[in-house]
Amino acid sequence: MSSVTTVAAADSAAALAHFTASLAFETDCADVHAALSGGPDTHDFVLLDVRSHAMFAQGHVPGAVNLPHGKIVASKLADYPHDTVFVTYCAGPHCNGATRGAIRLAQLGRPVKIMIGGITGWIDEGFQLATA
């Protein structure tokens, strides 16, 4: 047995449930890019860059709103309808800022997903960054 199969793979029903559920919590850079490419009136979510203002200024996903995860409070979200879906991202897979932001949004009763890959994934896909 290899180290891959030492622990058996889940049965197909469990795998289906797991991977289907993961899409309720995550989206990816390609899907976000496709949604944003149609312009501001064609997407149904708010993309939140939860990194610092300085990091945002160095380069961010075009159309993203900068709200560092530690600053996510109800008053900062007051202008958004309560059913607004937020998508958080940070530096990349080595950063947990997107998760921290998602936790804060969920604690405030807001629907939220994470853009897996963050800035690193965005660049890996060949997409351009905007600067402030």
C-alpha positions as a printed Julia matrix, in Angstrom:
132×3 Matrix{Float64}:
   0.0    0.0     0.0
   1.17   3.49   -0.76
   0.88   6.42    1.6
  -1.99   7.59   -0.62
  -4.13   4.52    0.01
  -3.1    3.65    3.56
  -6.22   5.53    4.59
  -9.0    4.3     2.33
 -10.83   6.75    0.1
 -14.33   7.65    1.2
 -17.18   5.8    -0.46
 -18.74   7.59   -3.43
 -21.8    8.84   -1.53
 -19.66  10.41    1.2
 -17.3   11.91   -1.39
 -20.23  13.36   -3.32
 -21.68  14.94   -0.16
 -18.3   16.35    0.87
 -17.33  17.85   -2.48
 -20.81  19.21   -3.15
 -20.85  20.87    0.28
 -17.44  22.43   -0.32
 -18.9   24.55   -3.14
 -21.28  26.17   -0.64
 -18.2   27.54    1.16
 -15.72  28.16   -1.65
 -15.44  29.58   -5.13
 -12.33  29.92   -7.26
 -10.48  32.64   -9.1
 -11.74  31.58  -12.53
 -15.39  31.72  -11.45
 -14.9   35.12   -9.78
 -13.09  36.45  -12.86
 -15.87  35.24  -15.16
 -18.53  36.84  -12.97
 -16.66  40.15  -12.71
 -15.83  40.32  -16.4
 -19.39  41.26  -17.3
 -19.19  44.53  -15.36
 -20.61  45.72  -12.04
 -24.24  45.0   -12.96
 -23.63  41.36  -13.85
 -22.47  39.82  -10.59
 -24.43  39.06   -7.47
 -21.78  39.26   -4.75
 -19.33  41.67   -3.15
 -15.69  40.69   -3.4
 -13.82  41.62   -0.21
 -10.06  41.9    -0.11
  -9.45  41.37    3.59
  -5.75  42.26    3.52
  -4.27  45.49    4.84
  -4.82  48.79    3.03
  -1.12  48.82    2.08
  -1.29  45.36    0.5
  -4.51  46.3    -1.31
  -2.81  49.39   -2.76
   0.08  47.27   -4.09
  -2.32  45.13   -6.12
  -5.81  43.69   -5.81
  -8.51  41.99   -7.83
 -10.24  44.64   -9.97
 -13.63  45.46   -8.48
 -12.73  44.28   -4.98
 -13.6   46.3    -1.9
 -10.88  46.54    0.74
 -12.05  45.73    4.24
  -9.35  44.15    6.42
 -10.7   41.13    8.3
 -10.12  42.75   11.68
 -12.32  45.69   10.66
 -15.36  43.67    9.57
 -18.12  44.93   11.85
 -21.84  45.46   11.35
 -21.52  49.23   10.84
 -19.15  48.7     7.87
 -21.75  46.48    6.2
 -24.76  48.71    6.82
 -25.01  49.83    3.19
 -25.34  46.25    1.92
 -28.66  44.38    1.96
 -28.61  41.62    4.58
 -28.75  38.88    1.92
 -25.68  40.19    0.05
 -23.23  37.37   -0.62
 -19.67  38.29    0.27
 -16.61  36.54   -1.18
 -13.42  37.01    0.82
  -9.85  36.62   -0.33
  -6.38  37.3     1.03
  -2.8   36.7    -0.1
  -3.21  33.03   -0.99
  -3.25  29.49    0.31
  -0.54  30.34    2.86
  -2.78  33.02    4.44
  -5.81  32.52    6.7
  -7.13  36.07    6.38
  -9.93  35.01    4.03
 -11.07  32.45    6.59
 -10.89  35.01    9.4
 -12.96  37.42    7.31
 -15.47  34.71    6.46
 -15.84  33.86   10.14
 -16.55  37.5    11.02
 -19.13  37.78    8.24
 -20.81  34.54    9.31
 -20.89  35.75   12.92
 -22.75  38.82   11.63
 -25.28  36.58    9.87
 -24.0   37.38    6.38
 -23.77  34.82    3.57
 -20.12  34.27    2.67
 -17.75  32.22    0.55
 -13.98  32.22    0.23
 -12.15  32.67   -3.08
  -9.64  29.86   -2.83
  -6.16  30.74   -4.03
  -6.41  34.44   -3.16
  -4.07  36.84   -4.93
  -1.61  34.01   -5.6
  -4.29  31.99   -7.38
  -5.48  35.08   -9.29
  -1.98  35.69  -10.62
  -1.44  31.97  -11.33
  -4.55  32.05  -13.54
  -2.97  34.89  -15.53
  -5.44  37.54  -14.4
  -4.35  41.15  -13.95
  -4.3   43.1   -10.7
  -5.46  46.65  -10.2
  -3.6   49.18   -8.06
  -5.0   51.92   -5.86
